[in-house]
Amino acid sequence: MSSNWANWAAFAAAEPDLATTVEERFGAYTHHVLATLRADGSPRTTGLEVRFFAGELWLGMMPGSVKALDLRRDPRFALQANPGEGTGMGGGDVRVGGRAVEVDDPAVKGAYMKEVEPPEPFHLFRTELTEVVRTYVEDDTYLVVQIWKPGQPLRVVRRK
């Protein structure tokens, strides 16, 4: 029986090539788009910086930010990598979905602070992935969608 979620390390072990591409896409730009759910269930999108560290995909936020309050209430999220300028999107369009779990452990936050040096205080969330998707154009002919979900093989859809 497979879990419905996986941390970044488990995803990277299952699909190392896709994980590398996704990390490179997120690493190409500083700010990305996070979608959370408001109290009334409607979507909210906000900018966010992300970090890959110690086998996890981390979301750090200012204290009391609406996105942090959204995630405390309902941990589901979608995260879209910044596509950059123009239409090139080297490496394709990538997005990650899952749930965010707030981390209060002083040792974990301390290691994150040492690595990232965020302004303090801050909220820190560890992600539990339910889906990773990459969309790109292959040979100027096919739209290719790679879809990974925990416990399932990578699914690849090609459309002409």
DSSP file (Angstrom, degrees, kcal/mol; ACC not computed):
  #  RESIDUE AA STRUCTURE BP1 BP2  ACC     N-H-->O    O-->H-N    N-H-->O    O-->H-N    TCO  KAPPA ALPHA  PHI   PSI    X-CA   Y-CA   Z-CA
    1    1 A M              0   0    0      0, 0.0     2,-0.3     0, 0.0   150,-0.1   0.000 360.0 360.0 360.0 133.2    0.0    0.0    0.0
    2    2 A S        -     0   0    0    148,-0.1     2,-0.1   149,-0.1   149,-0.0  -0.654 360.0-112.4-100.0 154.1    1.4    3.4   -1.0
    3    3 A S        -     0   0    0     -2,-0.3    -1,-0.1     2,-0.1     3,-0.0  -0.423  17.9-129.4 -76.5 156.8    1.2    6.7    0.9
    4    4 A N  S    S+     0   0    0     -2,-0.1     2,-0.3   147,-0.0    -1,-0.1   0.491  90.4  33.3 -84.5  -3.7   -0.9    9.5   -0.5
    5    5 A W        -     0   0    0    144,-0.1     2,-0.3    93,-0.0   125,-0.2  -0.951  62.1-167.4-145.9 164.2    2.1   11.9   -0.1
    6    6 A A  B     -A  129   0A   0    123,-1.4   123,-3.3    -2,-0.3     2,-0.1  -0.987  23.1-119.6-149.1 150.6    5.9   11.9   -0.1
    7    7 A N     >  -     0   0    0     -2,-0.3     4,-2.0   121,-0.2     5,-0.2  -0.328  43.2 -94.4 -82.5 177.4    8.6   14.3    0.9
    8    8 A W  H  > S+     0   0    0    119,-0.3     4,-3.0    47,-0.2    48,-0.2   0.897 123.7  55.0 -61.6 -41.3   11.0   15.8   -1.6
    9    9 A A  H  > S+     0   0    0     46,-2.2     4,-2.1     1,-0.2    -1,-0.2   0.895 108.0  48.9 -60.6 -41.4   13.7   13.1   -0.9
   10   10 A A  H  > S+     0   0    0     45,-0.3     4,-1.9     2,-0.2    -1,-0.2   0.909 113.1  47.5 -66.1 -41.4   11.2   10.3   -1.6
   11   11 A F  H  X S+     0   0    0     -4,-2.0     4,-2.9     1,-0.2    -2,-0.2   0.943 111.8  50.1 -62.0 -47.4   10.2   12.0   -4.9
   12   12 A A  H  < S+     0   0    0     -4,-3.0    -2,-0.2     1,-0.2    -1,-0.2   0.847 110.7  49.9 -62.5 -34.6   13.8   12.6   -5.9
   13   13 A A  H  < S+     0   0    0     -4,-2.1    -1,-0.2    -5,-0.2    -2,-0.2   0.877 114.9  44.0 -69.5 -37.5   14.6    8.9   -5.2
   14   14 A A  H  < S+     0   0    0     -4,-1.9    -2,-0.2     1,-0.2    -1,-0.2   0.875 134.0  15.1 -74.8 -38.2   11.7    7.7   -7.3
   15   15 A E     X  +     0   0    0     -4,-2.9     4,-2.6    -5,-0.2    -1,-0.2  -0.595  68.9 167.6-138.1  71.8   12.2   10.2  -10.2
   16   16 A P  H  > S+     0   0    0      0, 0.0     4,-2.3     0, 0.0     5,-0.2   0.859  77.5  50.1 -61.0 -38.6   15.7   11.7  -10.0
   17   17 A D  H  > S+     0   0    0      2,-0.2     4,-2.1     1,-0.2     5,-0.1   0.938 114.2  44.0 -66.4 -45.5   15.8   13.2  -13.5
   18   18 A L  H  > S+     0   0    0      1,-0.2     4,-2.6     2,-0.2    -1,-0.2   0.905 112.3  53.6 -64.8 -40.8   12.4   14.9  -13.1
   19   19 A A  H  X S+     0   0    0     -4,-2.6     4,-2.6     1,-0.2    -1,-0.2   0.906 108.3  50.1 -61.0 -41.7   13.4   16.1   -9.6
   20   20 A T  H  X S+     0   0    0     -4,-2.3     4,-2.4    -5,-0.2    -1,-0.2   0.928 111.3  48.4 -62.3 -44.8   16.5   17.7  -10.9
   21   21 A T  H  X S+     0   0    0     -4,-2.1     4,-2.3     2,-0.2    -2,-0.2   0.919 112.1  49.0 -61.3 -44.4   14.6   19.5  -13.6
   22   22 A V  H  X S+     0   0    0     -4,-2.6     4,-2.4     2,-0.2     5,-0.2   0.921 111.4  49.0 -63.4 -44.6   12.0   20.7  -11.1
   23   23 A E  H  X S+     0   0    0     -4,-2.6     4,-2.3     1,-0.2    -1,-0.2   0.903 110.9  50.9 -61.7 -40.4   14.7   22.0   -8.8
   24   24 A E  H  X S+     0   0    0     -4,-2.4     4,-1.1     2,-0.2    -2,-0.2   0.899 109.3  50.6 -63.8 -40.4   16.5   23.7  -11.7
   25   25 A R  H  X S+     0   0    0     -4,-2.3     4,-0.5     1,-0.2     3,-0.5   0.925 114.2  43.7 -63.8 -44.5   13.2   25.4  -12.7
   26   26 A F  H >< S+     0   0    0     -4,-2.4     3,-0.6     1,-0.2    -1,-0.2   0.837 113.3  53.2 -68.8 -31.2   12.6   26.7   -9.2
   27   27 A G  H 3< S+     0   0    0     -4,-2.3    -1,-0.2    -5,-0.2    -2,-0.2   0.669  92.5  73.4 -76.7 -16.7   16.2   27.7   -8.9
   28   28 A A  H 3< S+     0   0    0     -4,-1.1     2,-0.3    -3,-0.5    -1,-0.2   0.786 107.8  24.3 -69.4 -27.2   16.2   29.8  -12.0
   29   29 A Y    <<  -     0   0    0     -3,-0.6    53,-0.1    -4,-0.5    -1,-0.1  -0.937  68.7-136.6-137.3 158.0   14.1   32.5  -10.4
   30   30 A T  S    S+     0   0    0     -2,-0.3    20,-0.4     1,-0.1     2,-0.4   0.900  84.0  55.9 -82.8 -43.2   13.6   33.7   -6.8
   31   31 A H        +     0   0    0     18,-0.1     2,-0.2    16,-0.1    18,-0.2  -0.768  59.6 170.8-104.4 137.9    9.9   34.3   -6.6
   32   32 A H  E     -B   48   0A   0     16,-2.6    16,-1.7    -2,-0.4     2,-0.5  -0.693  35.3 -97.7-130.4-179.5    7.2   31.7   -7.5
   33   33 A V  E     -BC  47  80A   0     47,-2.4    47,-3.0    -2,-0.2     2,-0.5  -0.926  29.6-166.8-115.0 122.9    3.4   31.5   -7.1
   34   34 A L  E     -BC  46  79A   0     12,-3.3    12,-2.4    -2,-0.5     2,-0.5  -0.897   5.4-157.1-106.0 131.5    1.7   29.7   -4.2
   35   35 A A  E     +BC  45  78A   0     43,-3.4    43,-1.7    -2,-0.5     2,-0.2  -0.943  20.5 165.7-108.7 128.9   -2.0   28.9   -4.3
   36   36 A T  E     -B   44   0A   0      8,-2.7     8,-2.3    -2,-0.5     2,-0.5  -0.719  36.1-103.5-126.6 179.0   -3.7   28.4   -0.9
   37   37 A L  E     -B   43   0A   0     37,-0.4    37,-0.2    39,-0.4    36,-0.1  -0.939  26.9-139.1-113.4 128.7   -7.4   28.2    0.1
   38   38 A R    >   -     0   0    0      4,-3.1     3,-2.0    -2,-0.5     6,-0.1  -0.219  37.3 -95.3 -71.5 170.4   -9.1   31.1    1.9
   39   39 A A  T 3  S+     0   0    0      1,-0.3    -1,-0.1     2,-0.1    -2,-0.0   0.819 127.8  52.9 -58.5 -32.2  -11.5   30.5    4.8
   40   40 A D  T 3  S-     0   0    0      2,-0.1    -1,-0.3     1,-0.0    -2,-0.0   0.427 121.3-108.0 -85.7   3.3  -14.5   30.6    2.3
   41   41 A G  S <  S+     0   0    0     -3,-2.0    -2,-0.1     1,-0.3    -1,-0.0   0.332  77.3 130.5  91.0  -7.6  -12.8   28.0    0.1
   42   42 A S        -     0   0    0      1,-0.1    -4,-3.1    -5,-0.1    -1,-0.3  -0.456  63.1-100.1 -78.0 154.9  -11.9   30.3   -2.7
   43   43 A P  E     -B   37   0A   0      0, 0.0     2,-0.4     0, 0.0    -6,-0.2  -0.397  30.9-165.1 -77.2 151.5   -8.3   30.3   -4.0
   44   44 A R  E     -B   36   0A   0     -8,-2.3    -8,-2.7    -2,-0.1     2,-0.4  -0.999   3.2-161.7-131.4 131.6   -5.6   32.8   -3.1
   45   45 A T  E     +B   35   0A   0     -2,-0.4     2,-0.3   -10,-0.2   -10,-0.2  -0.949  17.3 164.0-114.9 138.9   -2.4   33.2   -5.0
   46   46 A T  E     -B   34   0A   0    -12,-2.4   -12,-3.3    -2,-0.4     2,-0.1  -0.963  38.7 -97.7-145.1 159.6    0.7   34.9   -3.5
   47   47 A G  E     +B   33   0A   0     -2,-0.3     2,-0.3   -14,-0.2   -14,-0.2  -0.461  44.9 172.4 -77.3 153.3    4.4   35.2   -4.3
   48   48 A L  E     -B   32   0A   0    -16,-1.7   -16,-2.6    -2,-0.1     2,-0.4  -0.982  30.4-135.4-161.2 145.3    6.8   33.0   -2.4
   49   49 A E        -     0   0    0     11,-0.4    11,-0.8    -2,-0.3     2,-0.3  -0.840  28.3-161.6 -98.1 145.0   10.4   32.0   -2.2
   50   50 A V  E     -D   59   0A   0    -20,-0.4     2,-0.4    -2,-0.4     9,-0.2  -0.863   5.7-156.6-124.9 160.5   11.1   28.2   -1.8
   51   51 A R  E     -D   58   0A   0      7,-1.7     7,-3.3    -2,-0.3     2,-0.6  -0.998  11.3-150.0-137.7 141.5   14.1   26.2   -0.6
   52   52 A F  E     +D   57   0A   0     -2,-0.4     2,-0.3     5,-0.2     5,-0.2  -0.964  40.8 147.0-106.0 119.5   15.3   22.7   -1.2
   53   53 A F  E >   -D   56   0A   0      3,-2.2     3,-1.5    -2,-0.6    -2,-0.1  -0.970  56.7  -0.5-158.7 134.7   17.3   21.6    1.9
   54   54 A A  T 3  S-     0   0    0     -2,-0.3   -45,-0.1     1,-0.3     3,-0.1   0.850 127.8 -52.8  54.2  40.9   17.9   18.4    3.8
   55   55 A G  T 3  S+     0   0    0      1,-0.2   -46,-2.2   -47,-0.1     2,-0.3   0.630 118.4 100.8  75.7  13.2   15.6   16.3    1.6
   56   56 A E  E <   -D   53   0A   0     -3,-1.5    -3,-2.2   -48,-0.2     2,-0.6  -0.908  69.5-131.3-129.2 155.9   12.6   18.6    1.9
   57   57 A L  E     -D   52   0A   0     -2,-0.3    70,-1.7    70,-0.3     2,-0.3  -0.958  37.9-158.9-101.7 117.6   10.9   21.4   -0.1
   58   58 A W  E     -DE  51 126A   0     -7,-3.3    -7,-1.7    -2,-0.6     2,-0.5  -0.761  17.4-160.5-106.9 144.5   10.5   24.2    2.4
   59   59 A L  E     -DE  50 125A   0     66,-2.5    66,-2.5    -2,-0.3     2,-0.4  -0.982  13.4-169.7-120.4 115.9    8.1   27.2    2.4
   60   60 A G  E     + E   0 124A   0    -11,-0.8   -11,-0.4    -2,-0.5     2,-0.3  -0.872   9.1 178.5-108.3 142.0    9.1   30.1    4.6
   61   61 A M  E     - E   0 123A   0     62,-2.4    62,-3.1    -2,-0.4     3,-0.1  -0.966  33.2 -97.5-143.2 154.3    6.7   33.0    5.3
   62   62 A M    >   -     0   0    0     -2,-0.3     3,-1.8    60,-0.2     6,-0.2  -0.352  59.2 -85.4 -65.9 151.4    6.5   36.2    7.3
   63   63 A P  T 3  S+     0   0    0      0, 0.0    -1,-0.1     0, 0.0    57,-0.0  -0.350 111.4   6.5 -62.5 134.6    4.7   36.0   10.7
   64   64 A G  T 3  S+     0   0    0      1,-0.2    -2,-0.1    -3,-0.1    58,-0.0   0.559  87.6 158.8  73.6   7.9    1.0   36.3   10.4
   65   65 A S    <>  -     0   0    0     -3,-1.8     4,-2.3     1,-0.1    -1,-0.2  -0.314  51.0-121.4 -64.2 149.2    1.0   36.4    6.6
   66   66 A V  H  > S+     0   0    0      1,-0.2     4,-2.7     2,-0.2     5,-0.1   0.858 112.9  54.8 -62.6 -34.4   -2.3   35.4    5.1
   67   67 A K  H  > S+     0   0    0      2,-0.2     4,-2.4     1,-0.2    -1,-0.2   0.895 108.6  48.5 -66.7 -37.2   -0.8   32.5    3.2
   68   68 A A  H  > S+     0   0    0      2,-0.2     4,-2.1    -6,-0.2    -2,-0.2   0.915 112.6  47.9 -65.9 -42.0    0.6   31.1    6.5
   69   69 A L  H  X S+     0   0    0     -4,-2.3     4,-1.7     2,-0.2    -2,-0.2   0.891 110.4  52.7 -65.5 -38.8   -2.8   31.5    8.1
   70   70 A D  H  X S+     0   0    0     -4,-2.7     4,-3.1    -5,-0.2    -2,-0.2   0.948 110.9  46.7 -57.8 -48.9   -4.4   29.8    5.1
   71   71 A L  H  < S+     0   0    0     -4,-2.4    -2,-0.2     1,-0.2    -1,-0.2   0.821 108.4  54.9 -68.0 -31.4   -2.1   26.9    5.4
   72   72 A R  H  < S+     0   0    0     -4,-2.1    -1,-0.2     1,-0.2    -2,-0.2   0.886 115.3  40.1 -64.9 -36.9   -2.6   26.6    9.1
   73   73 A R  H  < S+     0   0    0     -4,-1.7    -2,-0.2     1,-0.3    -1,-0.2   0.904 138.7   7.6 -78.1 -43.7   -6.4   26.3    8.5
   74   74 A D     <  -     0   0    0     -4,-3.1   -37,-0.4   -37,-0.2    -1,-0.3  -0.915  67.0-157.8-143.4 109.4   -6.2   24.1    5.4
   75   75 A P        +     0   0    0      0, 0.0    25,-2.2     0, 0.0    -4,-0.1   0.515  54.5 116.1 -73.8  -4.1   -2.7   22.7    4.5
   76   76 A R  E     + F   0  99A   0     23,-0.2   -39,-0.4    -6,-0.1     2,-0.3  -0.401  39.5 161.8 -69.4 140.2   -3.5   22.0    0.8
   77   77 A F  E     - F   0  98A   0     21,-2.3    21,-2.0   -41,-0.1     2,-0.4  -0.968  32.4-149.2-149.5 162.8   -1.4   24.1   -1.7
   78   78 A A  E     -CF  35  97A   0    -43,-1.7   -43,-3.4    -2,-0.3     2,-0.5  -0.990  15.7-161.4-132.4 140.8   -0.2   24.3   -5.3
   79   79 A L  E     -CF  34  96A   0     17,-3.1    17,-2.6    -2,-0.4     2,-0.5  -0.985   2.0-165.0-129.1 122.3    3.1   25.8   -6.1
   80   80 A Q  E     -CF  33  95A   0    -47,-3.0   -47,-2.4    -2,-0.5    15,-0.2  -0.913  21.2-125.6-110.5 128.1    3.9   27.1   -9.6
   81   81 A A        -     0   0    0     13,-2.5    13,-0.2    -2,-0.5   -49,-0.1  -0.469  37.2 -98.2 -69.8 142.2    7.5   27.8  -10.7
   82   82 A N        -     0   0    0    -51,-0.2    -1,-0.1     1,-0.2   -54,-0.1  -0.435  29.4-149.9 -58.4 123.2    8.1   31.3  -12.1
   83   83 A P        -     0   0    0      0, 0.0     6,-0.4     0, 0.0    -1,-0.2   0.673  30.8-143.9 -74.8 -14.7    8.1   30.8  -15.9
   84   84 A G        -     0   0    0      5,-0.1     2,-0.1     4,-0.1   -55,-0.0  -0.296  40.1 -27.9  81.6-171.5   10.5   33.7  -16.4
   85   85 A E  S >  S-     0   0    0     -2,-0.1     3,-0.5     2,-0.0     4,-0.5  -0.424 106.4  -5.2 -80.3 153.7   10.4   36.2  -19.3
   86   86 A G  T 3  S-     0   0    0      1,-0.2     3,-0.0    -2,-0.1     0, 0.0  -0.206  99.5 -64.1  68.1-153.9    9.1   35.4  -22.7
   87   87 A T  T 3  S+     0   0    0      1,-0.1    -1,-0.2     2,-0.0    -2,-0.0   0.309 102.2  97.6-117.8   6.2    7.8   32.0  -23.8
   88   88 A G    <   +     0   0    0     -3,-0.5     4,-0.2     2,-0.0     3,-0.2   0.919  47.4 178.4 -65.6 -47.4   11.0   30.0  -23.6
   89   89 A M    >   -     0   0    0     -4,-0.5     3,-3.4    -6,-0.4    -5,-0.1   0.892  26.0-144.0  41.2  57.2   10.5   28.4  -20.2
   90   90 A G  T 3  S+     0   0    0      1,-0.3    -1,-0.2    -7,-0.1    -2,-0.0  -0.241  84.9  19.0 -48.4 126.5   13.7   26.4  -20.4
   91   91 A G  T 3  S-     0   0    0     -3,-0.2    -1,-0.3     2,-0.0   -66,-0.1   0.299 120.9-100.2  90.0  -9.6   13.0   23.0  -18.7
   92   92 A G    <   -     0   0    0     -3,-3.4     2,-0.5    -4,-0.2    44,-0.2  -0.266  51.9 -47.0  92.9-179.7    9.3   23.5  -19.1
   93   93 A D  E     - G   0 135A   0     42,-3.2    42,-2.7    -2,-0.1     2,-0.4  -0.812  59.9-170.9 -92.3 127.5    6.5   24.6  -16.8
   94   94 A V  E     + G   0 134A   0     -2,-0.5   -13,-2.5    40,-0.2     2,-0.3  -0.954  11.4 172.9-127.7 145.8    6.6   22.9  -13.4
   95   95 A R  E     -FG  80 133A   0     38,-2.3    38,-2.7    -2,-0.4     2,-0.4  -0.991  13.6-155.5-146.5 153.4    4.2   22.8  -10.5
   96   96 A V  E     -FG  79 132A   0    -17,-2.6   -17,-3.1    -2,-0.3     2,-0.3  -0.978   9.9-170.3-129.5 137.9    4.0   20.9   -7.2
   97   97 A G  E     +FG  78 131A   0     34,-2.9    33,-2.8    -2,-0.4    34,-1.7  -0.925  31.3  91.4-127.2 156.0    0.9   20.1   -5.2
   98   98 A G  E     -FG  77 129A   0    -21,-2.0   -21,-2.3    -2,-0.3     2,-0.3  -0.967  67.4 -54.2 165.8-145.8    0.4   18.7   -1.7
   99   99 A R  E     -FG  76 128A   0     29,-2.4    29,-2.9    -2,-0.3     2,-0.5  -0.966  37.1-136.1-132.0 150.5    0.0   19.8    1.8
  100  100 A A  E     - G   0 127A   0    -25,-2.2     2,-0.6    -2,-0.3    27,-0.2  -0.907  12.5-160.0-110.6 130.2    2.2   22.0    4.0
  101  101 A V  E     - G   0 126A   0     25,-3.2    25,-2.8    -2,-0.5     2,-0.1  -0.940  20.5-127.0-112.9 119.6    3.0   21.0    7.6
  102  102 A E  E     - G   0 125A   0     -2,-0.6     2,-0.5    23,-0.2    23,-0.3  -0.417  19.9-146.5 -69.0 138.4    4.1   23.8    9.9
  103  103 A V        +     0   0    0     21,-3.3    21,-0.4     1,-0.1    -1,-0.1  -0.923  29.8 162.1-109.9 123.2    7.4   23.1   11.7
  104  104 A D        +     0   0    0     -2,-0.5    -1,-0.1    19,-0.1    21,-0.0   0.477  34.5 124.3-113.3  -9.4    7.9   24.4   15.2
  105  105 A D     >  -     0   0    0      1,-0.2     4,-2.8     2,-0.1     5,-0.3  -0.351  56.4-145.6 -57.4 118.8   10.8   22.2   16.3
  106  106 A P  H  > S+     0   0    0      0, 0.0     4,-2.4     0, 0.0    -1,-0.2   0.846  96.6  52.6 -58.9 -36.0   13.6   24.6   17.3
  107  107 A A  H  > S+     0   0    0      2,-0.2     4,-2.1     1,-0.2     5,-0.2   0.916 112.3  44.5 -66.8 -42.5   16.4   22.3   16.0
  108  108 A V  H  > S+     0   0    0      2,-0.2     4,-2.3     1,-0.2    -1,-0.2   0.937 115.9  46.5 -67.4 -46.6   14.8   22.0   12.6
  109  109 A K  H  X S+     0   0    0     -4,-2.8     4,-2.8     1,-0.2    -2,-0.2   0.877 110.8  54.2 -63.1 -35.6   14.1   25.7   12.4
  110  110 A G  H  X S+     0   0    0     -4,-2.4     4,-2.2    -5,-0.3    -1,-0.2   0.907 108.3  47.8 -64.2 -42.3   17.6   26.4   13.6
  111  111 A A  H  X S+     0   0    0     -4,-2.1     4,-1.9     2,-0.2    -2,-0.2   0.900 113.2  48.9 -64.6 -40.4   19.1   24.3   10.8
  112  112 A Y  H  X>S+     0   0    0     -4,-2.3     4,-3.2     2,-0.2     5,-0.5   0.929 110.6  50.7 -63.4 -45.0   16.9   26.1    8.3
  113  113 A M  H  X5S+     0   0    0     -4,-2.8     4,-1.9     1,-0.2    -2,-0.2   0.892 109.7  50.5 -60.9 -40.2   17.9   29.5    9.7
  114  114 A K  H  <5S+     0   0    0     -4,-2.2    -1,-0.2     1,-0.2    -2,-0.2   0.894 117.8  39.5 -65.1 -39.5   21.6   28.6    9.4
  115  115 A E  H  <5S+     0   0    0     -4,-1.9    -2,-0.2    -5,-0.2    -1,-0.2   0.906 132.1  21.7 -75.5 -44.1   21.1   27.5    5.8
  116  116 A V  H  <5S-     0   0    0     -4,-3.2    -3,-0.2    -5,-0.2    -2,-0.2   0.756  81.5-147.1-102.0 -30.2   18.7   30.2    4.5
  117  117 A E     << -     0   0    0     -4,-1.9    -4,-0.1    -5,-0.5    -3,-0.1   0.953  28.8-175.5  56.4  55.5   19.2   33.1    7.0
  118  118 A P        -     0   0    0      0, 0.0     2,-0.1     0, 0.0    -1,-0.1  -0.380  34.5 -92.8 -75.9 158.5   15.5   34.3    6.8
  119  119 A P        -     0   0    0      0, 0.0    -2,-0.0     0, 0.0    -6,-0.0  -0.486  64.4 -87.6 -65.4 142.4   14.3   37.4    8.5
  120  120 A E  S    S+     0   0    0     -2,-0.1     2,-0.1    -3,-0.1   -58,-0.0  -0.759  97.7  35.3-107.3 154.3   13.0   36.5   11.9
  121  121 A P  S    S+     0   0    0      0, 0.0     2,-0.3     0, 0.0     0, 0.0   0.699  80.1 155.5 -74.2 171.9   10.4   35.6   13.2
  122  122 A F        -     0   0    0    -60,-0.2     2,-0.4    -2,-0.1   -60,-0.2  -0.992  43.0-116.1-157.3 158.5    9.0   33.4   10.4
  123  123 A H  E     -E   61   0A   0    -62,-3.1   -62,-2.4    -2,-0.3     2,-0.4  -0.801  29.6-160.2 -93.4 142.3    6.6   30.5    9.7
  124  124 A L  E     -E   60   0A   0    -21,-0.4   -21,-3.3    -2,-0.4     2,-0.4  -0.992   7.3-173.1-128.2 128.4    8.2   27.4    8.3
  125  125 A F  E     -EG  59 102A   0    -66,-2.5   -66,-2.5    -2,-0.4     2,-0.4  -0.967  13.3-151.2-122.3 135.6    6.4   24.7    6.4
  126  126 A R  E     -EG  58 101A   0    -25,-2.8   -25,-3.2    -2,-0.4     2,-0.3  -0.836  26.6-127.5 -97.2 139.8    7.6   21.3    5.2
  127  127 A T  E     - G   0 100A   0    -70,-1.7     2,-0.5    -2,-0.4  -119,-0.3  -0.689  15.4-161.7 -96.8 144.8    5.8   20.0    2.2
  128  128 A E  E     - G   0  99A   0    -29,-2.9   -29,-2.4    -2,-0.3  -121,-0.2  -0.975  27.7-138.6-117.9 110.7    4.2   16.7    1.7
  129  129 A L  E     +AG   6  98A   0   -123,-3.3  -123,-1.4    -2,-0.5   -31,-0.3  -0.473  33.9 168.5 -80.6 136.7    3.8   16.2   -2.1
  130  130 A T  E    S+     0   0A   0    -33,-2.8     2,-0.3     1,-0.4   -32,-0.2   0.487  74.7   9.0-112.9 -14.3    0.8   14.7   -3.7
  131  131 A E  E     - G   0  97A   0    -34,-1.7   -34,-2.9    18,-0.2     2,-0.4  -0.941  50.3-167.9-166.4 140.9    1.7   15.6   -7.2
  132  132 A V  E     -HG 148  96A   0     16,-2.1    16,-2.8    -2,-0.3     2,-0.4  -0.996  19.2-174.4-130.6 128.9    4.6   16.9   -9.3
  133  133 A V  E     -HG 147  95A   0    -38,-2.7   -38,-2.3    -2,-0.4     2,-0.4  -0.982  10.7-174.6-130.3 134.0    3.8   18.0  -12.9
  134  134 A R  E     -HG 146  94A   0     12,-2.2    12,-3.2    -2,-0.4     2,-0.4  -0.996   4.7-171.6-124.6 132.5    6.1   19.1  -15.7
  135  135 A T  E     +HG 145  93A   0    -42,-2.7   -42,-3.2    -2,-0.4     2,-0.3  -0.990  19.1 149.3-124.0 129.9    4.8   20.4  -19.1
  136  136 A Y  E     -H  144   0A   0      8,-2.4     8,-3.5    -2,-0.4     2,-0.5  -0.964  44.5-105.8-152.7 167.4    7.1   21.1  -22.0
  137  137 A V  E     -H  143   0A   0     -2,-0.3     2,-0.5     6,-0.2     6,-0.2  -0.863  30.0-155.7-101.2 130.7    7.3   21.1  -25.8
  138  138 A E  E >> S-H  142   0A   0      4,-3.0     4,-2.4    -2,-0.5     3,-2.4  -0.923  70.9 -18.0-110.8 126.5    9.3   18.3  -27.4
  139  139 A D  T 34 S-     0   0    0     -2,-0.5    -1,-0.2     1,-0.3    -2,-0.0   0.778 109.8 -77.6  54.0  32.0   10.8   18.7  -30.9
  140  140 A D  T 34 S+     0   0    0      2,-0.2    -1,-0.3     1,-0.1     3,-0.1   0.702 129.4  75.6  53.3  20.2    8.5   21.7  -31.6
  141  141 A T  T <4 S+     0   0    0     -3,-2.4     2,-0.4     1,-0.3    -2,-0.2   0.696  82.5  50.6-125.4 -44.6    5.8   19.0  -32.2
  142  142 A Y  E  <  -H  138   0A   0     -4,-2.4    -4,-3.0    16,-0.0     2,-0.7  -0.834  59.1-143.2-112.8 139.8    4.5   17.5  -29.0
  143  143 A L  E     -HI 137 159A   0     16,-3.2    16,-2.6    -2,-0.4     2,-0.5  -0.900  30.4-161.6 -90.3 121.0    3.2   18.9  -25.8
  144  144 A V  E     -HI 136 158A   0     -8,-3.5    -8,-2.4    -2,-0.7     2,-0.5  -0.910  11.1-169.5-112.0 130.9    4.5   16.5  -23.2
  145  145 A V  E     -HI 135 157A   0     12,-2.8    12,-2.7    -2,-0.5     2,-0.5  -0.979   3.1-165.0-120.8 120.7    3.0   16.3  -19.7
  146  146 A Q  E     -HI 134 156A   0    -12,-3.2   -12,-2.2    -2,-0.5     2,-0.5  -0.914   9.2-172.1-103.6 129.1    4.9   14.3  -17.0
  147  147 A I  E     -HI 133 155A   0      8,-3.0     8,-2.7    -2,-0.5     2,-0.5  -0.978   4.1-175.0-127.9 121.0    2.8   13.5  -13.9
  148  148 A W  E     +H  132   0A   0    -16,-2.8   -16,-2.1    -2,-0.5     6,-0.1  -0.957   5.1 173.9-117.1 133.8    4.2   12.0  -10.8
  149  149 A K    >   -     0   0    0     -2,-0.5     3,-2.1     3,-0.3   -18,-0.2  -0.984  45.1 -86.1-131.8 145.9    2.1   10.9   -7.8
  150  150 A P  T 3  S+     0   0    0      0, 0.0  -148,-0.1     0, 0.0  -144,-0.1  -0.194 111.9   9.6 -53.3 134.5    3.4    9.0   -4.7
  151  151 A G  T 3  S+     0   0    0      1,-0.2  -149,-0.1  -150,-0.1  -147,-0.0   0.493 110.9  98.3  77.3   3.0    3.4    5.2   -5.2
  152  152 A Q  S <  S-     0   0    0     -3,-2.1    -3,-0.3     3,-0.0    -1,-0.2  -0.896  77.9-106.0-121.7 152.3    2.6    5.4   -8.9
  153  153 A P        -     0   0    0      0, 0.0    -4,-0.2     0, 0.0     2,-0.2  -0.376  51.3 -85.6 -69.3 155.6    4.9    5.2  -11.9
  154  154 A L        -     0   0    0   -140,-0.1     2,-0.5    -6,-0.1    -6,-0.2  -0.424  44.9-147.5 -60.0 128.2    5.6    8.4  -13.8
  155  155 A R  E     -I  147   0A   0     -8,-2.7    -8,-3.0    -2,-0.2     2,-0.5  -0.879  12.0-166.0-102.9 132.6    2.8    9.0  -16.3
  156  156 A V  E     -I  146   0A   0     -2,-0.5     2,-0.5   -10,-0.2   -10,-0.2  -0.976   3.8-171.0-122.6 125.3    3.8   10.7  -19.6
  157  157 A V  E     -I  145   0A   0    -12,-2.7   -12,-2.8    -2,-0.5     2,-0.5  -0.962   3.5-165.7-115.7 128.3    1.2   12.2  -21.9
  158  158 A R  E     -I  144   0A   0     -2,-0.5     2,-0.4   -14,-0.2   -14,-0.2  -0.960   5.9-174.7-115.1 129.7    2.2   13.4  -25.4
  159  159 A R  E      I  143   0A   0    -16,-2.6   -16,-3.2    -2,-0.5    -2,-0.0  -0.973 360.0 360.0-123.5 138.6   -0.2   15.5  -27.4
  160  160 A K              0   0    0     -2,-0.4    -1,-0.1   -18,-0.2   -16,-0.1   0.428 360.0 360.0 -95.2 360.0    0.4   16.7  -31.0
